[in-house]
Amino acid sequence: MESVRQSKVAKLLQKELAEIFRANAKTMFNNGFITVTIVRVSSDLSSAKIYLSIMATQDVDALFKSINDQKQHIRKILGFSIGKQVRVVPELNFFIDDSYDYAEKINAIFNKPI
């Protein structure tokens, strides 16, 4: 069960990370469209699992690798924007959210003629 503080920090991280990905799309992320779908924060608020949906790019894996390579820089930018609201900026762990692909696969199965 997620505490109130965890959910508030998760919403704050989601909002700020979305802004970071939007503002730096051209320079850091090769114009990829990155959406922060889910953020889960640990109970001690020291780490966060961030699920990303990546679109408008030819190579999703390369862009995801680039995001992971720039993880510390993203955390530093995040620290500048939320540093006054949290004591410690959580360690960021990025994952690809494949729920959209899964929904498309299920939809295709249902729409297939029998």
N, C-alpha and C positions, 0 to 999 in steps of 0.2 A: 504494500500500500504506500502510495506516494504522499509525503507530507505536503502541507501548504507551502512551506518554504521551497521545497524541491520543485513544485509545479510553477511557482513564481520565477525561480531562477531559470527553469527550462524555457518558459515563455520569453523571458528576457533574452536568453541566449539565442533562441530561434529568431526573434525579431532582429537582433543586432547582427547575427551571422548572415541572415538574408540580405541585410543592407550592405554588408561587406562584400558578399558575392555579387550583388547588383552593381555596386560602385566600382569594383575592380575587375569586372568581367572582361573588359577590353585589354587591360594591361597584364593581369595575372592569369586569366583563365581562358585565353584564346577565344573570346566572345561566346563561350559556352553558356547556356541557360541553366543555372543551378538553382534548384529549389530545396529549401530545408523543410523536410516533411515532418520529421519527428525528432524531438530532443528528449533524452532521458538522462537525468542527473543522479549520481550516486547519493546515498544517504548522508555521506559526510561532505557533499558538494565539491569533492576534489576532482572528480572526473565526469565527463559527459559523453554519451554516445549520440552522435549526430547522424541521422539518416538523410541522404541526399538523393534527389531525383535529378539526373543530368540529361538534358535534351539539347537539340540544335548543335550537335557536334558529330563529326564523322567517327572519332575514336573515343568512346566513353572510357575505356580502360586507361588510355594515356592521360586523359583529363583527370581522372580519379587519382592516378599516380602523382600527377602534378599537384593536386590538392594536398595529398598526403606528404609530399616533399616540402610543401610550404606551410605545413601545420604550425610550426613555431612562429612564423611570421603572422599568420592569421590570428594566433592566440595573442600576439603582441598588439595587433590592431584592436582586437577585442578588448584587451586590457585597458587601452586608452579610452574606449567608449563606455565600459561598465566598471571601471576601476573604483569609482566612488560608491557603487551600489553593492559590491561584494567584497569580501575580505581577500579571497584568493580566486583568481581566474582559473576555472577548471581545466584539467588536461583534456584535450580534444581528441576523440576517437571517431573517425569518419567511416561510414558504411554506406553502400549503395542500397537505396530503397527500390526493390524490384516489385513492389505490390502492383504498380500500374501494368508491368509486363505480364504478371500473373493474371490480372483481371482481363487483359486482352486475350490471353491464351484460353481462359475459361469461356469468354464471350465467343471466340472463334469456334470452340467445341459445340456450344449451344446453337450457333447459327449454321453449322454444317448440315447439309441435307442428309436425310436418312436413306 
